Amino acid sequence: MEHNLERNCIYNMDCAEGLRALEAGSVDLIFTDPPYIAAMYEEAYGILAEHGARVLRPGGWLITYAPQYHLPEVIQILGESGLEYYWTVAQLNQSNANSVVYPRHVMAMWKPILVYAKPPIERPPRAFCDLVSGKRMKQHHPWEQSIHEALALLSRFAAPGNLVVDPFAGSGTILLAAKLLGLQ
């Protein structure tokens, strides 16, 4: 059942429930960072795949951080959603960050940010760089992302007044960036 949720509000609810409450075609951009925990990532990206294509307007964007270790599976899950792959942005990790992927014995120096679009695909409002970096920010949560990457991407993929949704809001970094840019 769809509901009309207020804009510019944060709702503390299950992400699937929150996405179900949004009207079909009402969202301009979903930007999120789902949990990478092995037992949860399939469900998290499955929720994005299930609801993303429904709630995005035609030409809308889904931008999501993704774990390198499970990148093929995440791409497969999102590829079956009806959304189309657009690009991968590399977020540089700080050299002092603990970013060892122990099962593969790799020091990961970048993190993928996947960009998908709901057909028909439109060009982003502004050209974007496929390499972003910022300062390490872990003030509110150990998995917190830097606001710099969110500002860089939102300013390229959204226009003032666009509705941005982050179903896995975490410490609210993406939502704060959206507010600072005049997005809803």
N, C-alpha and C positions, 0 to 999 in steps of 0.2 A: 504494500500500500504506500503510495507516494504522499508526502506531506510538503507543505511549503515551510521551509526553514528560514529563519531570519538571516539576512546577510550581515556580515561583519560581526559574527558571533562565534564563540568557541563552544562546541557541544562535547561534553564528556560522555561518550557512549561507545559501544562496540563499533568498529569501523564498518563492518558489513551493514549493521543496522542504520548507521548514519548515511551511507551511500544509498541504501534502499529508500531512505526518506527524501532523497533529492528527486526533483522532477526530471524526466527524460529530456535530454538535450539542453539542460539548464546551466551547465558548467563550461567555462571557457578553457580552464586549465586545471589539471590535477598535478600537483608537485608533491612528492612524498619520499620518505625514507623508511621503508618497511623494516621490521626486525630481520636480521640475518641468521638468527638462531636456527640451527639445523632442523629442529622439530617444528618450526613455525614458518619458515620462508615459503614453502610450497603453498600453504594456506593463505599467507599474506598476499603473495603475487596472484594466487587464484582469485582472491576477492577483488583485486585491481582489475584482472582480466574480465571477471564476470560483470562487474558494475561499471567499469570505465567506459566501455563502448556505449552503454546505455545513457549515462548521465552527461557525457561530453556532447557539445553541440557539433554539428558537422564542421570540420576544420579545426576542432579543438585539440588540445595537446595533453599528453600524459608524459610527465618527466619523473623518472624515478631512479634513485640510487639503487645499485645492485651489487651483490657480492661476486667477486671474480671467481671464487671457488665453485659457485653454482650458476655462473653466467649462462652456460648453454641451456640449463633447465628453465631459468627465468625467461630467456628469449623465447623458448618453445611455449611456455605458459602464456606469455603476452601475445605471441604470434597467433595463437588460436582464439583470440578475443574478438577479432573483427577490426582491431586497430592495426595500423601499418607501421612497421619500423621506419624511422626517419634518420636517426643518427646516434652515435655514441660520443658523449663528451667525457674527457678525461679530467678528473679532479686530482691535482697533485697532492700527495701527502707530504706533510712536513718531514724532513729527514730525521728528526728526532722522535717521530711518532713510533710507537710500538705497533708495527704493521706486518708482523711475520705470520704467514699462512703456514702453520706448522705441518699440516698433513702433506703439503707440497714442498716444504722447505724453501719457501720463497719470501723475500722481503718485498712486499708490495709497496711500490712508491706512487701508485695512482689508484683511483677508484673509478669504476665506470658509472656514468649517469646516462641511462637510456632515454631516448626521446622517441615517442610514438605519436601518431596523429590519427584522428578519426577522419576517414574519407568523407568528402573529397579533400585531399591534402592541399592546404594553402601554404604559401611561404610564411615564415614568421614575420611579424611586423618589422623587425630589424635584424640585420645579419648578426650572427653570433659566433663566438670563438669556441672551438671544440676542445679548448684547454683552459681550465679555470683553477685558481688557487687562492688561498686566503690564509688567515692566521688560524692556528690551532685554538679551538674554543671548546672547552670541556667544563665550563663553570657550573652548568646546571645539570649535566648528565654525562656519564662516561662515553656515550655514543653520540653526543651532540655534534652537529655539523656547523661549519662556519657560516655566518650570515653573508659573507662576501660572495660565495658561490651562488647562493639563493638570489641575492640582489642582481648579480650578473646575468643569470639565466632568466629570471622573471622580467627584467627590463628589456629583454630581447623577444620573449615569447608572448608577452601580455601587454595590453593597452590599458590606460587608466579606466577604472570602472569595471574591468573584467572580473568575473567571479573565479577565484582561485580556491581550490579545496585541497586540504592535506589530511587524508583519512588516518594517517599514522603520525599525529602531530608531535609526539615526543615532547621536547622542551619548547616547542613553538617557534623555532628559528624561521621556518619558511613562512609562517603566518605573520610574524613580525616584519619580515622583508616585504611581504605583500602589502601590509598596512603602510609601511614607509614609502612605497611606490604608488600609493593611491588606488590600490586594487581592493576588491571586496572579497 
